[in-house]
Amino acid sequence: MLKTYDVANIRCEGCASTIKKALSEHFGNSVEIDLSVMPRKVTVDLTDSSQEELLIATLRKLGYPLINDELSGIEGAVMKGKSFVSCAVGKFNPTKEKQ
């Protein structure tokens, strides 16, 4: 089932590249990221509900929490810092296909 999530801290193709690469390990090529809207939207084909937790945990690990995640000031700052690093990595190691 296709599910779409509003995700924070996604700014550019570098961010999208990092997210797609990390999520493709678990979700294959079903990951779509819409950079034309705010907040940014990540759409994934989930085969079962347990995959949602994995998706959310993977996004947070990279510094891209869901918009509705309640983060303290420190957690929010840490997430932004992680997302800057993930973005830079994505710019230097883009996915093969253009988002």
C-alpha positions as CSV (number, residue, x, y, z in Angstrom):
1,M,0.0,0.0,0.0
2,L,1.4,3.4,-1.0
3,K,1.7,5.8,2.0
4,T,2.9,9.4,1.9
5,Y,4.6,11.2,4.8
6,D,5.4,14.9,5.4
7,V,9.1,15.0,6.3
8,A,11.1,17.8,7.8
9,N,14.6,19.1,6.8
10,I,14.5,17.9,3.1
11,R,15.9,20.8,1.1
12,C,17.3,19.6,-2.1
13,E,18.3,16.8,-4.5
14,G,21.2,15.8,-2.2
15,C,18.8,15.2,0.6
16,A,16.5,13.2,-1.6
17,S,19.4,11.2,-3.0
18,T,20.5,10.2,0.5
19,I,17.0,9.3,1.6
20,K,16.3,7.2,-1.5
21,K,19.6,5.3,-1.2
22,A,18.9,4.5,2.5
23,L,15.3,3.5,2.0
24,S,15.9,1.5,-1.1
25,E,17.7,-1.2,1.0
26,H,14.3,-2.0,2.6
27,F,11.7,-0.7,0.2
28,G,13.4,-1.1,-3.2
29,N,12.7,1.4,-5.9
30,S,9.2,2.3,-4.6
31,V,10.5,5.5,-2.8
32,E,9.4,8.8,-4.3
33,I,10.3,12.2,-2.9
34,D,8.3,15.3,-4.0
35,L,10.6,18.4,-3.8
36,S,8.0,20.6,-5.4
37,V,5.9,21.0,-2.2
38,M,6.3,22.1,1.3
39,P,6.5,20.2,3.5
40,R,8.4,17.7,1.4
41,K,6.6,14.4,0.8
42,V,8.1,11.0,0.9
43,T,5.9,8.2,-0.6
44,V,6.8,4.5,-0.1
45,D,5.0,1.2,-0.9
46,L,4.7,-0.6,2.4
47,T,3.9,-4.3,2.3
48,D,2.9,-4.4,6.0
49,S,2.4,-2.1,8.9
50,S,5.7,-3.1,10.6
51,Q,7.6,-1.4,7.8
52,E,6.3,2.0,8.9
53,E,8.4,1.9,12.1
54,L,11.5,1.0,10.1
55,L,10.8,3.8,7.6
56,I,10.4,6.4,10.4
57,A,13.5,5.2,12.3
58,T,15.6,5.3,9.1
59,L,14.5,8.8,8.3
60,R,15.2,10.0,11.8
61,K,18.6,8.4,11.8
62,L,19.4,10.5,8.7
63,G,18.1,13.7,10.3
64,Y,14.7,13.8,8.5
65,P,11.9,13.4,11.1
66,L,8.3,13.4,10.2
67,I,6.7,16.9,10.4
68,N,4.4,15.8,13.3
69,D,7.2,14.3,15.4
70,E,7.5,16.1,18.7
71,L,11.1,17.0,19.2
72,S,12.7,19.0,22.0
73,G,14.9,22.0,21.0
74,I,18.0,19.9,21.3
75,E,16.6,17.0,19.3
76,G,15.4,19.4,16.6
77,A,18.9,20.9,16.4
78,V,20.5,17.4,16.3
79,M,18.1,16.4,13.5
80,K,19.0,19.5,11.5
81,G,22.7,18.8,11.9
82,K,22.3,15.2,10.8
83,S,20.3,16.3,7.8
84,F,23.1,18.8,6.7
85,V,25.5,15.9,6.7
86,S,23.1,13.6,4.9
87,C,22.5,16.3,2.3
88,A,26.2,16.7,1.7
89,V,26.7,13.0,1.3
90,G,23.8,12.8,-1.1
91,K,25.3,15.6,-3.2
92,F,28.6,13.8,-3.5
93,N,27.1,10.3,-4.0
94,P,23.9,10.9,-6.1
95,T,21.6,8.1,-7.0
96,K,21.9,6.8,-10.5
97,E,18.5,8.2,-11.6
98,K,17.5,11.8,-11.3
99,Q,14.8,12.6,-8.7
